[in-house]
Structures are given as structure tokens and as C-alpha cells.
Amino acid sequence: MKVDCVGLSWHIWPMQRRHVSLSPVIDRTIESQVKLGRYKDFSAAIQDAAWNYFIGPDSPFEEYGVTPKEVERAHAKVLAEVRRERRAGKLKPWHP
């Protein structure tokens, strides 16, 4: 009796395994972040650090659904209002 068998895996691994060497300072820093609970494990911390260094964080404009021009326009409008109130004497000087 001959049985043909095909091994199928239902797991898909989208990431590659890499072995890296880190300086002791970086290693301790990442371990402390994992121990503090900021990251689930060491690889998550490395992934986040690499993403933010090479690709960069998401734009805050995208997060709030506005364009940089809309933000600049709103900023200019607020500054103009502050200038008008200052000239009218409605604002008190701030002293820390």
C-alpha cells in the first residue's frame, strides 16, 4: 500500500527571521522597555524602532484628516484674532 502525503501549513509567516547584534547599551534599553510593558516582546520593540527610524511615524495631518494648508490657515486665523484682541486691550500680559 502506497500513501502519498502532502504537508500543508496553514501558517503564513510574512516576516523574515533575522539575527542581529546590538551594542550593550541598546540591548539594555530595549530590554527595559519590554520589562516596563511598553512592548510585548523584544522583536516588537526592534520592529517599532526600525520603522520609526527608517520610515517615520504617521503624519499627524493624516491622523486627523486635515491637510497642512488647512492647519496653516487655521493657525494664521487664530494669530490674527490674538493680535486684534491685544490691540483692543482685551488680553492681559502674562507673567510666569
N, C-alpha and C positions, 0 to 999 in steps of 0.2 A: 504494500500500500504506500503510495507516494502522496504527500500533502505539500501543496505549495502554500507558503505563508508570506504575507507581505506585512511588514511592520509600518503602521501608520502612526503618526504622532498628531495629537490634537493641539499640541502646544506650538505657538508661533513665537519665536524669540526675535523681536525687532531690533534688539541692541546686541552689539558685539562685545565680547568679553575682552578686556584689556588689562594688562598688568603694568602698573606704573610705579615709579619710585618717587617718593616725596621727601623733602627735607624734614628733619625732625620738628622744626617749628610749625610747618604746615600740617604735619601729621597730628601734632598735639592740638592745634587749633581746630581741625576738623573733628577729632575725637571729642573735644569739649562741646562742640556744637551738637553732636549726636547725643551725648550724655545729657545735655540740657533739654533735649526733646525737640529741638528745632527741626531736626531731620530724622526720618525713620531709621536710616542706616547710613553707613559710610559712603556707599555708592550714590545715594540720593544727594548727599552734601557735595560730592565731587561733581555730579551732573549739574547741580544748580550753579556752582561756582564757575564751571566751564561755560555754561550757557550765558550767564551774565557777563563774563569776561569777553567772550568771542562774539556773541550775537547781540547781547544787550537786552535790558529789560524792555517790556512792552511800553509803548508810548502812552503817557498819561492822557493824551488827547484821544487816542483810540478807546481807552477805558471809559471815558465819559461821553464819547460820541460827539466830540466837537472838533473843529479844525483849529490850527494855530492862529489863523487870521481872525476867527471868531473870538478867541481868547484875547488876542491883542486889542481888538475893537472894544471889548467889554472893559479891559484894563484902562484904555485911554478914556473911556466914558466915565469911569469911577474917578480917575485922576482929575478930570476936568470938573467934576462935581465937588471934589475936595478943594480945588483951587477957588471955585466960586464961593464956597462956604467960608474959606479962610479970608477972602477979600471982604465978604459981608460981615465978618467978625463973629460968626456963629461957632467957630471952633476955638477951644481953649488950648493954650500952649501945653504941651506935655513935658513934664519934668520927672525923670525917674527918681 
